[in-house]
Amino acid sequence: MIMPSIILSFVGNQDPYANTNTEGSVLTLVRYLLAEQRSLSRVMLLYTIDTEQNAIDTQAMLTSTPFNLAAEAIALLPVSETLSHDPVSQLLAAQEVRRLLDQLKPVLTAEDTLECNASSGTPALKSAWGIVQAAGYADLHIWQVRNPQKMHPGQLQVFKDDVNSLKNEFDLKVIKQQVADYNYSGALTSLESTCLSTESLVALLRYGFYRLSLDFDRAYNALAAIAPEINSQWLSELAPLRQKQRQALLKEAYFNALIKLKNQRYAEFLVMLSGLQENVLRFLVMKQVGLQVSGKYADAEQSWQQIQQWEQGKLYQHLQHYKLPKGRALRLHAGISRYTLIAILDYYPQFAAIMQPLNELNDYCDRRNASVHEFEGVSEIEEEAKVLANLRQVIKQVAGTPGTNPFDQLNQQIDQLLERSR
């Protein structure tokens, strides 16, 4: 099938003929494309004040033998006045090309191909086509025409000069940074507009997004189709998460919190930390102590009845005399709060090593409440290293040593696949 071609070109001082009395680049490109059996539907020639007559002469040549193009198929288009007076400005030249492409877009069909002559005009005008192509603004075929008197043996006079490889480098850099920031949805959007996309990359990015969103079933579905091609680790890690195993969920929340902190999303980190702290406390009390207490206010009375009977009433006595920071007493028989859970754990010697970390983390949870309920800003986390150490120590007590963040391992695999797709 012959694809209709639209030739786009600036007009230079050596159009339609060069100083050596040989054809200029516009005529040479048209002759080449016709010889390649291309169907030329339009030729659009952009000219400045200084090249207006050159454009008129080029049009006259194209409508005569041997080209015989229809006069109505050749458009002579003056560039903007600013570019016409400053044709060495690459910015103005690129803006002119974009303006032309914007005008063309509504009338282009899927079969049209844009053939751009990058050998006529000033250096700035010539380079504008490549700049626009590298920016990914349009799908362009860029052509270069060599001076026939300066060609070396084996060189073609007319050849395609594709700078998409440069665009790929730009795209790759952006996508890699998005992945490094754990912005999987943004990376996926960027990837889909490039030629770097592969089924495995798309699947892993979707997996990362869903897993980070704690949507483990969709994360599993994202990988299912490419399971034989990927590290089995990703699917095996999802199994306990999909089964709602509490220790696995707590460790996952820990990794999620680390990402919030690394990306300096401090308010979100405090929200995640607060939820993680409460779930850790409840897990320790219910699973390691064995005391089944509910966080629901409706169940408070039943929970306190259990506490009063636990350890022959010794635990309740401990809570009666327990002092909170600033000397405050616990609110007995109210809802089972973080402070109550900490006080329960403080009764048992096996938790002595993590009581200080739990209390220090609780201070940050209070700051989360101020951030959410009183609209207080959070632009940093004081003693960040200490917070991380405390959090790690607490998670170790609940779910074992956290190990390497699985999202960092995922990023490494995505990075490797991106390198292969270049």
ZAMITOR-693575 format. One record per residue (C-alpha): residue number from 0; x, y, z; residue in one letter. Coordinates in Angstrom, 3 decimals. Example, Ala and Ser with C-alpha at 12.3 -4.5 7.8 and 13.67 -1.06 7.14 Angstrom:
2
R:n:u:v:w:res
R:0:12.300:-4.500:7.800:A
R:1:13.670:-1.060:7.140:S
// end
This chain:
422
R:n:u:v:w:res
R:0:0.000:0.000:0.000:M
R:1:1.411:3.391:-1.021:I
R:2:1.276:5.795:1.924:M
R:3:0.552:9.445:1.059:P
R:4:3.448:11.710:2.019:S
R:5:3.384:15.351:3.063:I
R:6:6.716:17.135:2.590:I
R:7:7.531:19.861:5.109:L
R:8:10.527:22.108:4.584:S
R:9:11.959:25.503:5.234:F
R:10:13.243:27.220:2.095:V
R:11:16.911:28.139:1.995:G
R:12:19.055:30.414:-0.127:N
R:13:20.127:27.396:-2.190:Q
R:14:16.599:26.438:-3.208:D
R:15:15.572:25.596:-5.824:P
R:16:19.222:25.530:-7.050:Y
R:17:22.499:25.656:-5.192:A
R:18:25.385:27.997:-6.062:N
R:19:26.978:25.079:-7.874:T
R:20:23.994:24.981:-10.235:N
R:21:22.867:21.638:-8.784:T
R:22:19.399:21.007:-7.378:E
R:23:18.778:22.255:-3.875:G
R:24:17.656:19.940:-1.100:S
R:25:13.904:20.454:-1.644:V
R:26:14.018:19.395:-5.295:L
R:27:16.432:16.557:-4.519:T
R:28:14.182:15.165:-1.767:L
R:29:11.063:15.368:-3.945:V
R:30:12.877:13.639:-6.800:R
R:31:14.073:10.904:-4.417:Y
R:32:10.626:10.246:-2.917:L
R:33:8.994:10.123:-6.343:L
R:34:11.613:7.611:-7.460:A
R:35:10.678:5.571:-4.377:E
R:36:7.091:5.502:-5.653:Q
R:37:5.842:7.734:-2.855:R
R:38:2.521:9.474:-3.327:S
R:39:3.112:13.154:-2.571:L
R:40:-0.186:14.655:-1.456:S
R:41:1.235:18.023:-0.376:R
R:42:4.423:20.038:-0.202:V
R:43:4.487:22.776:2.438:M
R:44:7.310:25.306:2.098:L
R:45:8.056:27.723:4.930:L
R:46:9.879:30.891:3.940:Y
R:47:11.307:34.020:5.550:T
R:48:11.427:37.548:4.138:I
R:49:14.797:36.750:2.585:D
R:50:13.696:33.469:0.970:T
R:51:10.237:34.377:-0.331:E
R:52:11.426:34.493:-3.950:Q
R:53:13.272:31.221:-3.483:N
R:54:9.972:29.673:-2.345:A
R:55:8.151:31.020:-5.401:I
R:56:10.882:29.673:-7.705:D
R:57:10.832:26.292:-5.957:T
R:58:7.073:26.071:-6.397:Q
R:59:7.451:26.838:-10.099:A
R:60:10.041:24.089:-10.519:M
R:61:7.891:21.509:-8.714:L
R:62:4.923:22.163:-10.998:T
R:63:7.037:21.690:-14.125:S
R:64:8.731:18.677:-15.714:T
R:65:9.946:16.262:-14.409:P
R:66:8.088:16.734:-11.114:F
R:67:4.702:17.788:-12.434:N
R:68:3.106:18.354:-9.058:L
R:69:-0.258:20.118:-8.982:A
R:70:0.036:23.804:-8.077:A
R:71:-2.686:23.455:-5.428:E
R:72:-0.666:20.707:-3.727:A
R:73:2.165:23.139:-2.985:I
R:74:1.627:25.601:-0.143:A
R:75:3.896:28.591:0.415:L
R:76:3.745:29.612:4.050:L
R:77:5.425:32.701:5.522:P
R:78:6.963:32.130:8.949:V
R:79:6.188:34.436:11.835:S
R:80:7.601:37.925:11.643:E
R:81:9.818:37.347:14.689:T
R:82:11.408:34.238:13.152:L
R:83:11.682:35.900:9.765:S
R:84:13.866:38.608:11.336:H
R:85:15.748:36.155:13.544:D
R:86:16.111:32.857:11.633:P
R:87:19.068:31.792:13.794:V
R:88:16.903:31.298:16.888:S
R:89:16.381:27.578:17.541:Q
R:90:13.540:28.327:19.962:L
R:91:11.628:30.396:17.417:L
R:92:12.280:27.810:14.706:A
R:93:11.001:24.943:16.873:A
R:94:7.927:26.994:17.804:Q
R:95:7.237:27.595:14.104:E
R:96:7.424:23.870:13.387:V
R:97:5.067:23.137:16.259:R
R:98:2.630:25.766:14.984:R
R:99:2.655:24.132:11.550:L
R:100:2.114:20.672:13.022:L
R:101:-0.771:21.955:15.154:D
R:102:-2.419:23.282:11.991:Q
R:103:-1.934:19.959:10.244:L
R:104:-3.147:17.631:13.004:K
R:105:-6.905:18.136:12.426:P
R:106:-6.630:17.165:8.726:V
R:107:-4.080:14.352:8.964:L
R:108:-5.219:10.784:8.426:T
R:109:-3.706:7.625:9.900:A
R:110:-2.114:6.897:6.501:E
R:111:-0.323:10.247:6.138:D
R:112:3.428:10.408:6.729:T
R:113:5.260:13.635:7.403:L
R:114:8.535:13.870:5.459:E
R:115:10.682:16.688:6.830:C
R:116:13.599:18.179:4.930:N
R:117:16.319:19.055:7.446:A
R:118:18.793:20.343:4.841:S
R:119:17.308:23.715:3.850:S
R:120:17.505:27.021:5.687:G
R:121:19.737:28.305:8.446:T
R:122:21.258:25.820:10.912:P
R:123:18.513:26.735:13.407:A
R:124:15.774:26.084:10.848:L
R:125:17.341:22.777:9.814:K
R:126:17.644:21.532:13.400:S
R:127:14.056:22.450:14.368:A
R:128:12.653:19.238:12.869:W
R:129:14.983:17.043:14.919:G
R:130:14.247:18.996:18.106:I
R:131:10.513:18.515:17.691:V
R:132:10.949:14.829:16.872:Q
R:133:13.230:14.269:19.898:A
R:134:10.641:15.962:22.097:A
R:135:8.101:13.372:20.951:G
R:136:5.737:16.039:19.679:Y
R:137:4.956:14.262:16.412:A
R:138:5.882:11.211:14.389:D
R:139:8.189:12.655:11.744:L
R:140:10.447:11.229:9.051:H
R:141:13.490:13.473:8.915:I
R:142:15.581:13.560:5.753:W
R:143:19.060:14.889:5.088:Q
R:144:20.379:15.761:1.626:V
R:145:24.145:15.786:1.087:R
R:146:25.992:18.183:-1.173:N
R:147:26.745:15.936:-4.175:P
R:148:30.164:17.589:-4.587:Q
R:149:31.212:16.694:-1.039:K
R:150:30.005:13.112:-0.851:M
R:151:32.396:10.288:0.008:H
R:152:32.308:6.862:-1.662:P
R:153:29.500:4.684:-0.328:G
R:154:27.455:7.605:0.986:Q
R:155:23.857:8.181:-0.051:L
R:156:22.878:11.665:-1.133:Q
R:157:19.446:11.384:0.483:V
R:158:19.072:9.501:3.760:F
R:159:16.763:9.361:6.747:K
R:160:18.165:10.984:9.880:D
R:161:16.210:9.551:12.800:D
R:162:16.848:11.118:16.209:V
R:163:14.371:8.870:18.021:N
R:164:17.314:7.200:19.766:S
R:165:17.957:10.552:21.436:L
R:166:14.298:10.760:22.420:K
R:167:14.594:7.290:23.906:N
R:168:17.437:8.521:26.094:E
R:169:15.295:11.412:27.336:F
R:170:12.328:9.109:27.958:D
R:171:14.507:6.556:29.712:L
R:172:15.920:9.150:32.085:K
R:173:12.439:10.386:33.032:V
R:174:11.009:6.896:33.538:I
R:175:13.974:5.747:35.605:K
R:176:13.571:8.734:37.924:Q
R:177:9.862:8.040:38.297:Q
R:178:10.629:4.423:39.204:V
R:179:13.303:5.538:41.671:A
R:180:10.613:7.714:43.292:D
R:181:8.239:4.695:43.373:Y
R:182:5.899:6.629:41.082:N
R:183:4.809:3.530:39.182:Y
R:184:1.633:5.023:37.712:S
R:185:3.570:8.021:36.376:G
R:186:6.260:5.739:34.943:A
R:187:3.583:3.619:33.263:L
R:188:1.998:6.677:31.647:T
R:189:5.409:7.847:30.415:S
R:190:6.334:4.372:29.171:L
R:191:3.171:3.950:27.107:E
R:192:4.056:6.996:24.999:S
R:193:7.474:5.577:24.059:T
R:194:8.850:2.697:22.033:C
R:195:10.457:1.256:25.185:L
R:196:7.312:-0.468:26.362:S
R:197:7.252:-4.254:26.774:T
R:198:4.662:-6.562:28.282:E
R:199:6.948:-7.379:31.214:S
R:200:7.664:-3.731:32.004:L
R:201:4.002:-2.801:31.915:V
R:202:3.121:-5.742:34.160:A
R:203:5.817:-4.943:36.731:L
R:204:4.854:-1.263:36.881:L
R:205:1.210:-2.163:37.381:R
R:206:2.252:-4.671:40.024:Y
R:207:4.303:-2.027:41.829:G
R:208:1.431:0.467:41.750:F
R:209:-1.156:-2.004:43.025:Y
R:210:1.113:-3.444:45.699:R
R:211:2.053:-0.002:46.952:L
R:212:-1.686:0.764:47.050:S
R:213:-2.176:-2.406:49.173:L
R:214:-4.406:-3.870:46.451:D
R:215:-2.773:-7.293:46.495:F
R:216:-5.294:-9.156:44.352:D
R:217:-4.831:-6.735:41.458:R
R:218:-1.088:-6.853:41.995:A
R:219:-1.265:-10.634:41.581:Y
R:220:-3.419:-10.347:38.443:N
R:221:-0.953:-7.891:36.920:A
R:222:1.792:-10.529:37.100:L
R:223:-0.173:-13.674:36.337:A
R:224:0.129:-13.370:32.538:A
R:225:3.919:-13.047:32.614:I
R:226:4.673:-15.353:35.555:A
R:227:7.161:-17.547:33.608:P
R:228:9.203:-14.491:32.618:E
R:229:9.677:-12.834:35.990:I
R:230:11.272:-13.492:39.342:N
R:231:8.979:-15.881:41.247:S
R:232:9.717:-13.797:44.353:Q
R:233:7.067:-11.233:43.422:W
R:234:4.242:-13.753:43.328:L
R:235:5.404:-15.668:46.412:S
R:236:5.525:-12.468:48.465:E
R:237:1.911:-11.743:47.551:L
R:238:0.546:-15.028:48.903:A
R:239:0.548:-14.137:52.657:P
R:240:-0.556:-10.598:51.850:L
R:241:-3.568:-11.816:49.882:R
R:242:-4.376:-14.164:52.759:Q
R:243:-4.376:-11.149:55.139:K
R:244:-1.670:-12.631:57.359:Q
R:245:-1.187:-9.972:59.997:R
R:246:2.597:-10.194:60.312:Q
R:247:3.065:-9.948:56.550:A
R:248:0.711:-6.952:56.410:L
R:249:2.593:-5.204:59.214:L
R:250:5.915:-5.717:57.484:K
R:251:4.398:-4.432:54.215:E
R:252:3.107:-1.327:55.986:A
R:253:6.619:-0.820:57.337:Y
R:254:8.100:-0.848:53.824:F
R:255:5.326:1.449:52.633:N
R:256:6.118:3.890:55.422:A
R:257:9.810:3.889:54.477:L
R:258:8.866:4.950:50.940:I
R:259:6.729:7.827:52.236:K
R:260:9.666:9.002:54.338:L
R:261:12.202:8.607:51.528:K
R:262:10.009:10.701:49.225:N
R:263:9.683:13.364:51.953:Q
R:264:5.938:12.935:52.141:R
R:265:6.109:13.543:55.847:Y
R:266:2.427:14.039:56.658:A
R:267:1.564:10.795:54.853:E
R:268:4.417:9.087:56.678:F
R:269:2.975:10.129:60.025:L
R:270:-0.464:8.813:59.029:V
R:271:1.109:5.511:57.982:M
R:272:3.218:5.416:61.161:L
R:273:0.164:6.009:63.343:S
R:274:-1.792:3.182:61.725:G
R:275:1.227:0.898:61.875:L
R:276:1.854:1.685:65.536:Q
R:277:-1.723:0.932:66.537:E
R:278:-1.796:-2.327:64.582:N
R:279:1.545:-3.421:66.043:V
R:280:0.351:-2.697:69.575:L
R:281:-2.905:-4.554:69.058:R
R:282:-1.066:-7.507:67.492:F
R:283:1.342:-7.775:70.429:L
R:284:-1.451:-7.568:72.999:V
R:285:-3.750:-10.011:71.243:M
R:286:-1.262:-12.505:69.777:K
R:287:1.716:-12.452:72.137:Q
R:288:-0.092:-11.614:75.375:V
R:289:-3.274:-13.420:74.379:G
R:290:-5.631:-10.714:75.624:L
R:291:-8.491:-10.206:73.157:Q
R:292:-9.389:-6.519:73.337:V
R:293:-11.237:-4.511:70.745:S
R:294:-10.521:-1.013:69.520:G
R:295:-14.213:-0.327:68.978:K
R:296:-15.866:1.959:71.506:Y
R:297:-18.971:-0.247:71.438:A
R:298:-16.866:-3.146:72.743:D
R:299:-15.028:-1.146:75.411:A
R:300:-17.004:-2.491:78.360:E
R:301:-16.430:-6.115:77.331:Q
R:302:-12.722:-5.460:76.786:S
R:303:-12.324:-3.908:80.219:W
R:304:-14.108:-6.828:81.823:Q
R:305:-11.469:-9.140:80.339:Q
R:306:-8.677:-6.854:81.530:I
R:307:-10.061:-6.798:85.068:Q
R:308:-10.036:-10.609:85.188:Q
R:309:-6.635:-11.026:83.479:W
R:310:-3.722:-12.246:85.641:E
R:311:-6.049:-12.443:88.645:Q
R:312:-6.627:-8.693:88.447:G
R:313:-2.919:-7.808:88.638:K
R:314:-2.868:-6.301:85.161:L
R:315:-5.827:-4.061:86.017:Y
R:316:-4.066:-2.905:89.192:Q
R:317:-1.016:-2.083:87.093:H
R:318:-3.164:0.022:84.769:L
R:319:-4.826:1.827:87.684:Q
R:320:-1.455:3.123:88.842:H
R:321:0.059:3.629:85.396:Y
R:322:1.245:7.139:84.599:K
R:323:1.250:8.604:81.117:L
R:324:3.672:11.334:79.982:P
R:325:3.285:14.498:82.082:K
R:326:1.946:12.393:84.949:G
R:327:-1.524:11.807:83.541:R
R:328:-3.475:8.676:84.471:A
R:329:-5.023:6.275:81.973:L
R:330:-8.680:6.706:81.084:R
R:331:-9.953:3.398:82.422:L
R:332:-13.087:1.913:80.880:H
R:333:-12.872:4.229:77.878:A
R:334:-12.003:2.922:74.415:G
R:335:-8.835:0.842:74.231:I
R:336:-6.389:3.474:73.012:S
R:337:-2.732:3.319:71.965:R
R:338:-1.796:4.488:75.466:Y
R:339:-3.742:1.646:77.057:T
R:340:-2.131:-0.934:74.793:L
R:341:1.351:0.423:75.606:I
R:342:0.543:0.289:79.314:A
R:343:-0.571:-3.349:78.981:I
R:344:2.686:-4.291:77.232:L
R:345:4.685:-2.428:79.872:D
R:346:3.381:-4.925:82.431:Y
R:347:5.232:-7.809:80.758:Y
R:348:9.040:-8.096:81.032:P
R:349:9.397:-9.709:77.578:Q
R:350:8.553:-6.380:75.985:F
R:351:11.009:-4.303:78.031:A
R:352:13.453:-3.950:75.133:A
R:353:10.871:-2.271:72.883:I
R:354:9.025:-0.090:75.382:M
R:355:11.229:2.918:74.784:Q
R:356:10.928:2.633:70.962:P
R:357:7.138:2.217:71.300:L
R:358:6.824:5.302:73.491:N
R:359:9.024:7.409:71.238:E
R:360:7.051:6.357:68.169:L
R:361:3.871:7.225:70.026:N
R:362:5.056:10.821:70.307:D
R:363:5.181:10.994:66.512:Y
R:364:1.692:9.498:66.319:C
R:365:0.489:12.395:68.479:D
R:366:2.083:14.748:65.989:R
R:367:0.140:12.973:63.231:R
R:368:-3.096:13.827:65.086:N
R:369:-2.115:17.486:65.200:A
R:370:-1.295:17.378:61.489:S
R:371:-4.644:15.818:60.545:V
R:372:-7.012:17.458:63.010:H
R:373:-5.382:20.859:63.494:E
R:374:-3.913:21.314:59.981:F
R:375:-0.384:21.663:61.301:E
R:376:2.245:21.448:58.590:G
R:377:4.945:18.785:58.555:V
R:378:8.034:19.749:56.563:S
R:379:10.512:17.433:58.279:E
R:380:10.771:14.494:60.655:I
R:381:13.009:15.353:63.568:E
R:382:15.609:12.720:64.433:E
R:383:14.676:10.723:61.358:E
R:384:17.418:8.143:61.869:A
R:385:16.177:7.495:65.392:K
R:386:12.589:7.079:64.168:V
R:387:13.711:4.522:61.590:L
R:388:15.772:2.604:64.163:A
R:389:12.837:2.481:66.575:N
R:390:10.444:1.391:63.853:L
R:391:12.786:-1.334:62.691:R
R:392:13.241:-2.636:66.225:Q
R:393:9.484:-2.798:66.800:V
R:394:8.801:-4.551:63.479:I
R:395:11.538:-7.055:64.259:K
R:396:9.698:-7.957:67.489:Q
R:397:6.468:-8.505:65.543:V
R:398:7.499:-10.005:62.211:A
R:399:11.213:-10.701:62.311:G
R:400:14.043:-8.746:60.694:T
R:401:12.500:-6.658:57.872:P
R:402:15.301:-7.204:55.348:G
R:403:15.590:-5.334:52.039:T
R:404:12.635:-3.278:50.896:N
R:405:10.959:-5.401:48.161:P
R:406:10.100:-2.238:46.235:F
R:407:13.807:-1.444:45.917:D
R:408:14.385:-4.935:44.529:Q
R:409:11.464:-4.408:42.139:L
R:410:12.988:-1.126:40.989:N
R:411:16.260:-2.893:40.206:Q
R:412:14.494:-5.425:37.984:Q
R:413:12.495:-2.708:36.221:I
R:414:15.711:-0.767:35.666:D
R:415:17.361:-3.832:34.101:Q
R:416:14.401:-4.345:31.756:L
R:417:14.473:-0.679:30.761:L
R:418:18.143:-0.972:29.854:E
R:419:17.409:-3.974:27.647:R
R:420:14.606:-2.151:25.838:S
R:421:16.783:0.804:24.750:R
// end
